Amino acid sequence: MRAASLALIVYFSAATLVAQAPVAASEAHASDLGFTYSLPQDWEVVNANPTLPSLKEQAQQNASSDEEKKGVACVQIALTARHGEPAASVLVVVQLPFACFGQSMSPKDLPGFAQGASEGIKQSFDVSDPVYGDYTLGSHSMWIERAKGTPKGHAEAPYTVEIACTLLKKGAVCFMAMAADEDALKVFEQGPVVLEGESPVALVPSTAFDKKPAS
């Protein structure tokens, strides 16, 4: 599902978003698509809405199809947060409501949706050594990628870039981290997530990147 990859234009701008003033932190962040995600209260929540129109305008100009343009128009930032100075770690949650997009996705669309996100990161980061995994959280299939990354032109600032995506009844969502250290990556992965009323679980289990035995 190529259109969903456009959501990542928002992620590319994470370095710009963290320069904005933080708003009051809240431990649990809920979406009307049917999920909640929790962060420690020492993470600063950033209001990304003021930058969203300009990001969408830029993405519209780069869109190669009507489907992509519609995806850009419908994408939403559910959460942006940061932690640490001077090398801030950034967390972004991006969602695509199906009601706005005009069609839903099936499980076979999840890899394309998520891989589009992965490709998009390369516009802002030099990425190396990617590893992939898939796992389930309750009844939900998850796709995940982890890679090393440095912002283009700033090789002195190494990050771990990680993306975990899933499909819900009302939309698609990607949880994304640009982690400056192991502690930030652990916060991202162990953040409790509730998907459509199921039991709270860590977003990324320790077995997420385990290789599956050949069937």
Order of alpha helices (4+ residues) and beta strands (2+ residues): alpha-alpha-beta-beta-beta-beta-alpha-alpha-beta-beta-alpha-alpha-beta-beta-beta-beta-alpha-beta-beta
